[in-house]
Amino acid sequence: MAGLNLDGKAITPLTICLIGGGGSIGSHLCEKLMAETSHKAIVVDVSSEKISHLLEKSCSWFGRIEFHKINIKNDSRLETLIRTSDLGVFLYM
């Protein structure tokens, strides 16, 4: 379901890196993004417990969420994930 920009042209799907996306706010944001846009999500967190239902094959958006179990305090992979994204959202507390 592609939206339109202010010029009436289709919005190109983005890859959004949700740092802390496995928490309460992040999981809800991720679910909303998947349900209402055609964007992809790279979710980074120490747990996938709150988004595990979003990663199931039965979801209509299966394959658009990529989860990475990373502790951002000491993992150099975070930089690469951010660089491969079009947009970064920091939800870490």
N, C-alpha and C positions, 0 to 999 in steps of 0.2 A: 504494500500500500504506500506508494510514493506520494509525498506531498508536493506542493508547488511553492516555489520561491516568490518573491514580490514581483518578479517579471513574468510570472505565469509558467516558468519552465520547471520541469521535474527536478526534484532535489536528488542529487547523487547520494546513494547510501554511504555513510561514514563508518569508519572503524573507531570505536570509542573505548578508551582504556579506563576502566572503573577501578581505581585503586581504593581498596576497602569495600569493594562491591559485594562481598559476601556477608556483610552485616545487615542490620535491620533496614536502614535507609537505602543502602546500596542494592539490596535484593529487591526492594520495591521499585526503585528506579530502573533497574535492569528489566524487571518484568514489564513495566510500563513501556520502556523503549522497544522491547521485543513485540509487544502486543499492538503498538500504535505506529511503528515505523518499520523501515526495512534495513535499519542500521545493524552493524555487527558489534558485539561487545567482547572486549578482552577483560575478564574479571580477575583481579589480583587480590588475594587475601590469604590468611593463614588457615581458613576453614571454608568449606563449601556447604556446610550444614544447612544454612538458610536459603541457599539457591539450588540445592540438589534437585528439587522438583523442576527447576527451569532447564536442567541439563538432560532430562529424560528424552528418549527417542520419540515418545508419544506427543511431545510439544510440536506445535505447528512451526515453530522457529528453530527446530533442532538443527544444529550445525552453525548457527549464527552466534553462539556463545562459546567462548574459549576460556576455560578456567585454569589459572595458574596458582598453585599453592606456594606462596612466597612470603617470607618475612622481609618486609621492605627495609628493615633496619640494617640488614647485612647480606643482601643478595644482589649481585651485579646484573642479574637478568632483567631487572626492572627497567633499566635504561633502554635496553633493546626493545622491550614491549612498548614503551612510550614512543620511541622513535618510529615504530611500525604503525602507530595510530595516527588518526587525523585529529583527534581531540582527546584530552586527558581530563578526567574528573577525579579529584582527590576527596575521598570520603572517610579518611582515616582519622580516628580520634585518639 
